[in-house]
Amino acid sequence: MKKDIHPPYYSKAKITCACGAKFTVGSTKENMETEICSACHPFYTGKAKLVDVAGRVDRFRARLEKTAAIKKKQKQ
């Protein structure tokens, strides 16, 4: 490696999440703040958050039920 061109490496950089979780990693920044981490991300926790904007999910479900009812009627 060339001298004096690389940023300093902090092997014990402190990471703080918005959820309150704190952990230590290696980084070129000494302190970092993040909005989401593995302790609060829905993929890792299994708690999916469904954000319904303007009732789009409800409209989709209603349309899905309507389609299922039409298909059921056609089979009879």
C-alpha positions in Angstrom: 0.0 0.0 0.0 1.1 3.5 -0.7 1.7 5.7 2.4 -0.4 8.7 3.3 -3.2 8.1 0.7 -5.5 5.8 2.7 -7.8 7.0 5.4 -7.2 5.9 9.0 -8.8 2.5 9.9 -10.7 2.2 13.1 -11.0 -1.4 14.1 -13.5 -0.6 16.9 -15.8 1.9 15.2 -19.1 2.4 17.1 -22.3 2.0 15.1 -25.6 3.3 16.6 -29.0 2.5 15.1 -32.1 4.6 15.5 -33.7 1.6 17.3 -31.1 1.9 20.0 -28.9 -1.0 19.1 -25.2 -0.4 19.3 -22.4 -2.6 17.9 -18.7 -2.4 17.0 -17.2 -3.0 13.5 -14.1 -2.0 11.6 -14.5 1.2 9.5 -12.8 4.3 8.2 -15.2 6.4 10.3 -14.9 6.3 14.1 -18.7 6.8 14.8 -21.7 6.2 12.5 -25.4 6.4 12.9 -27.8 4.3 10.9 -31.6 4.3 10.6 -32.1 0.5 10.4 -30.0 -2.5 11.4 -30.3 -6.2 11.6 -31.9 -5.9 15.0 -34.9 -3.9 13.7 -35.1 -4.7 10.0 -38.2 -6.7 9.1 -36.3 -9.2 7.0 -34.2 -10.3 10.0 -36.8 -10.0 12.7 -39.7 -11.6 10.8 -42.0 -8.8 11.7 -43.1 -7.4 8.4 -44.5 -3.9 8.4 -47.1 -3.2 5.8 -47.4 0.4 5.0 -50.8 1.1 3.4 -50.6 4.3 1.5 -54.0 5.7 0.4 -55.8 2.3 0.9 -53.9 0.6 -2.0 -53.6 -2.7 -0.2 -57.3 -2.7 0.6 -58.2 -1.9 -3.0 -55.9 -4.7 -4.3 -57.5 -7.2 -1.9 -61.0 -6.2 -3.0 -60.0 -6.6 -6.6 -58.5 -10.0 -5.9 -61.7 -11.2 -4.1 -63.8 -9.9 -7.0 -61.7 -11.8 -9.5 -61.9 -15.0 -7.4 -65.7 -14.7 -7.2 -66.0 -14.3 -10.9 -63.8 -17.3 -11.5 -65.8 -19.3 -9.0 -69.0 -18.3 -10.8 -67.6 -19.3 -14.2 -66.7 -22.8 -13.0 -70.3 -23.5 -11.8 
